[in-house]
Amino acid sequence: QVQLVESGGGLVQPGGSLRLSCAASGRTFNIYHMGWFRQAPGKEREFVAAVNWSDGRTYYADSAKGRFTISRDNAENTVYLQMNSLKPEDTAVYYCASAVSPRDWSYWGQGTQVTVSA
Protein backbone atom coordinates (compact mmCIF):
# COMPACT_ATOMS: atom_id res chain seq x y z
CA GLN A 1 0.00 0.00 0.00
CA VAL A 2 0.89 3.66 -0.34
CA GLN A 3 0.11 6.20 2.36
CA LEU A 4 -0.41 9.83 1.37
CA VAL A 5 -0.40 12.86 3.64
CA GLU A 6 -1.33 16.30 2.30
CA SER A 7 -0.44 19.68 3.76
CA GLY A 8 -0.49 23.34 2.78
CA GLY A 9 -4.17 24.17 2.50
CA GLY A 10 -5.71 27.26 4.03
CA LEU A 11 -7.51 30.53 3.45
CA VAL A 12 -6.25 32.86 0.74
CA GLN A 13 -7.62 35.96 -0.95
CA PRO A 14 -8.57 35.94 -4.63
CA GLY A 15 -5.45 36.36 -6.75
CA GLY A 16 -3.27 34.81 -4.08
CA SER A 17 -1.13 31.67 -4.10
CA LEU A 18 -0.84 28.46 -2.15
CA ARG A 19 1.43 25.44 -2.42
CA LEU A 20 0.12 22.03 -1.50
CA SER A 21 2.41 19.16 -0.60
CA CYS A 22 1.79 15.43 -0.52
CA ALA A 23 4.23 13.02 1.05
CA ALA A 24 4.04 9.38 0.02
CA SER A 25 5.25 6.42 2.03
CA GLY A 26 4.99 2.67 1.84
CA ARG A 27 5.25 0.84 -1.49
CA THR A 28 6.26 3.93 -3.42
CA PHE A 29 8.14 1.88 -6.02
CA ASN A 30 4.73 0.96 -7.44
CA ILE A 31 3.77 4.55 -8.19
CA TYR A 32 3.02 5.30 -11.84
CA HIS A 33 1.33 8.70 -11.48
CA MET A 34 0.81 11.11 -8.64
CA GLY A 35 -1.97 13.60 -8.89
CA TRP A 36 -4.32 16.10 -7.35
CA PHE A 37 -8.08 16.10 -7.38
CA ARG A 38 -10.57 18.43 -5.73
CA GLN A 39 -14.14 18.36 -4.54
CA ALA A 40 -16.20 21.46 -3.98
CA PRO A 41 -19.38 21.43 -1.84
CA GLY A 42 -22.23 19.81 -3.72
CA LYS A 43 -20.02 18.78 -6.64
CA GLU A 44 -18.28 15.63 -7.75
CA ARG A 45 -14.59 15.09 -7.28
CA GLU A 46 -12.66 16.33 -10.30
CA PHE A 47 -9.17 15.90 -11.70
CA VAL A 48 -6.80 18.85 -11.33
CA ALA A 49 -3.29 17.73 -12.32
CA ALA A 50 -1.01 14.70 -12.48
CA VAL A 51 2.64 13.89 -12.97
CA ASN A 52 4.26 10.72 -14.27
CA TRP A 53 6.50 9.50 -11.48
CA SER A 54 9.31 8.27 -13.72
CA ASP A 55 9.56 10.77 -16.58
CA GLY A 56 7.93 13.84 -15.01
CA ARG A 57 5.37 14.33 -17.78
CA THR A 58 2.53 16.52 -16.51
CA TYR A 59 -1.19 16.67 -17.20
CA TYR A 60 -3.66 19.41 -16.28
CA ALA A 61 -7.37 20.04 -16.27
CA ASP A 62 -8.37 23.04 -18.37
CA SER A 63 -9.26 24.91 -15.19
CA ALA A 64 -5.70 24.50 -13.92
CA LYS A 65 -3.70 25.24 -17.06
CA GLY A 66 -1.64 28.41 -16.80
CA ARG A 67 -2.30 28.86 -13.07
CA PHE A 68 -1.32 25.62 -11.35
CA THR A 69 1.96 23.72 -11.56
CA ILE A 70 2.47 20.16 -10.42
CA SER A 71 5.97 18.97 -9.60
CA ARG A 72 7.62 16.05 -7.89
CA ASP A 73 10.64 15.26 -5.75
CA ASN A 74 11.35 11.57 -6.22
CA ALA A 75 14.05 11.53 -3.57
CA GLU A 76 11.57 12.80 -0.97
CA ASN A 77 8.57 10.91 -2.44
CA THR A 78 6.70 14.18 -2.47
CA VAL A 79 4.45 15.86 -5.01
CA TYR A 80 3.58 19.54 -4.98
CA LEU A 81 0.82 21.67 -6.43
CA GLN A 82 1.69 25.34 -6.79
CA MET A 83 -1.52 27.30 -7.24
CA ASN A 84 -1.37 30.90 -8.42
CA SER A 85 -4.03 33.45 -9.35
CA LEU A 86 -6.53 31.64 -7.18
CA LYS A 87 -10.22 32.25 -7.71
CA PRO A 88 -13.21 31.70 -5.41
CA GLU A 89 -14.26 28.80 -7.64
CA ASP A 90 -11.02 27.02 -6.69
CA THR A 91 -12.43 26.58 -3.20
CA ALA A 92 -12.57 22.86 -2.47
CA VAL A 93 -11.04 20.01 -0.57
CA TYR A 94 -7.92 18.99 -2.46
CA TYR A 95 -6.93 15.35 -2.47
CA CYS A 96 -3.62 13.78 -3.34
CA ALA A 97 -3.76 10.43 -5.11
CA SER A 98 -1.39 7.85 -6.50
CA ALA A 99 -1.90 5.49 -9.39
CA VAL A 100 -0.18 2.17 -9.96
CA SER A 101 -1.14 2.26 -13.64
CA PRO A 102 -2.72 4.88 -15.94
CA ARG A 103 -6.11 5.94 -14.50
CA ASP A 104 -5.90 3.44 -11.64
CA TRP A 105 -6.01 5.90 -8.76
CA SER A 106 -5.71 3.36 -5.98
CA TYR A 107 -4.56 5.43 -3.05
CA TRP A 108 -5.89 8.67 -1.63
CA GLY A 109 -4.95 11.12 1.05
CA GLN A 110 -7.36 12.58 3.58
CA GLY A 111 -7.65 15.91 1.81
CA THR A 112 -6.76 19.49 2.65
CA GLN A 113 -9.16 22.42 2.55
CA VAL A 114 -8.44 25.35 0.25
CA THR A 115 -10.68 28.38 0.65
CA VAL A 116 -10.39 31.38 -1.66
CA SER A 117 -12.30 34.30 -0.24
CA ALA A 118 -11.96 38.00 0.39
Steps between C-alpha positions, in 0.01 A plus 500: 500500500589866466422754770448863401501803727407844366589838646495866402132583472346809653320827442626733229363810331405498132812542288718345767714186498529179695727198473369159592729213590438127508744259657481136397621204701474125481526317167601809307688295240159408358404859425425575135331840536448741784222749475265750654124500497251733665143493619294810556182497714215338312721397208674185389869446547693624198849457360737795537851388401728197484865419451662183370724378779781377276525750214337807657244549223216719627128515431253774592129563501400800290411687818856459627700574186706817526434545873598176672828310479551144614850381582665208671802421714571131453770496765252627760200311353313827497275668246413868503224713355587867464179696455515860382234755407250319717131561447201445730395210277824322595359456849486128573653215690812398311599136499831343413486165323737242361449264211672168443404509132342762270161606644521250786489746788530246778615707793367824642594745768259646753471833323589858584260793490572793270276803540529800269309792642534870563 
